[in-house]
Amino acid sequence: MVIKSKVGRRRYIITEKNEKIKEAMKEIKEIDIQARVIGTFQGCTVIRCRHWFKDNIINILMEHGIKTYRTTGTIKSAKKYIEKFRT
């Protein structure tokens, strides 16, 4: 298990797969240097960030025209949501 006092809480933002994510990630990195794209699963992109920057990151994604579907606390629940969403 990961000790949250060392790592901190993480959020996984599920977005549509879009070419504009690279541009948005430049702005997101200015806010949260630990934010990164985890991967693309079945046409959705998952972005990991720290929990206190979640709202700011979602606003940046919306400014770039990237649609967000859901935010979860674990990668496992993010993958489950994508599987249900895409089937």
Order of alpha helices (4+ residues) and beta strands (2+ residues): alpha-beta-alpha-beta-beta-alpha-beta-alpha
